[in-house]
Amino acid sequence: MKKKLLDIFTAFMNPLSVESTTLSSAIPLERQLQLATCALLLEMSKSDNAVSAEETDAIIKALTTAYRIDADELMMLKSTAEDELQKSTSLRSFTSLINEHYSTQQKEEIIKLLWIVAHADGKIDKHESHLIRAVADLLYIPREHAMSLRDS
């Protein structure tokens, strides 16, 4: 099972190869959306240039609660999202997938998860606030509304 999931993630991450193009159609959309959400949460944890244990724990708890996935799947998802973030030059690839398939309410839930990660270390850094505004723009959520979700 783990090998199959790893093959699917590998196929998703390497869409230009012939073999992975064939396999990418086998990747469940739900898993792709989980990967996109995970990448945004990881980016939030790195935005203040210091990833704390509390932020990492918040990401794990948020993803486990939001998507009801087990620890092995979560670690694979997190690892794949980290790899994708390193290759990515923009968050647009993640947010465009979310925009295409999530409702406004689901996108607001992602903003709330971003706030949870930002709050995890006990302080909101200006870079974290900036990232939330940027992601809100990319998800077509008004900035003022995204900022109001901070206390939700």
PyMOL commands that set and color helices and strands:
alter all, ss='L'
color gray80, all
select helices_A, chain A and resi 2-13+18-24+29-46+53-67+71-87+92-101+104-119+126-138+143-151
alter helices_A, ss='H'
color red, helices_A
deselect
rebuild
show_as cartoon
